[in-house]
């Protein structure tokens, strides 16, 4: 077994958390982590959860969805357990993406032990291993559901449920995500399949939005049309969209980059949001490129 001291355990205070995590219910005061903490990796992030008893279909769709999401520079957050969690981490790494594992135990407790290689791959590829528990804390029946609020809370784009039973931890995460005001997405599954009952339940009861392609989650690019739109906009709109084309920005960041005061920007962005040119989420303004 590798020496866990290869990466020093560090602690980060709540004041340095990503904004979306600070506002969740029962937010921890600090987190332990291995890796290089950078809040930028959470600015465009999605939690992917699902059954530990992943079906062949679940494996294939997890790989496909995560690979396509990573191509959009989306960081993948999951819980490091068997099944969909593990597949999501692996698929992100295979595509050269960044993935974050939130553990149900301490950072020195490898659960499951079969994921030792994955543990180090995540760290070696600029990812993070995170836990709210002391380094040698042994996971319990309650610690896994408790960590789900962090899995969901760290995400900026919401939670994607790939496969889930009706009484699964993934449905707990979906409920927590809704309580946090996060978007919940679900992959429809085969009728009568036990690991699809939970996702189908979410969709049927309007508790999650059905996803049949990765583009349902991220906004597809339409660069050619965007350039035409830019030419017809007034100067301030053109300036705002030019900045947002590079990256999502907070109102203060946009003010600094554009040289326009926040009050004027706020009025203009509100109008642009009504026209579906931009989207405001989690304190950031995004370009709506659909």
Helices and strands as residue ranges (DSSP letters): G 4-6, E 10-13, G 14-16, H 19-22, E 30-35, G 39-42, E 45-49, H 56-71, E 75-78, H 84-94, E 99-102, G 113-115, H 116-124, E 128-131, H 141-154, E 159-161, H 169-179, E 184-187, G 194-196, H 197-204, E 209-211, G 214-216, H 223-232, H 235-246, H 251-258, H 262-274, E 278-281, E 284-287
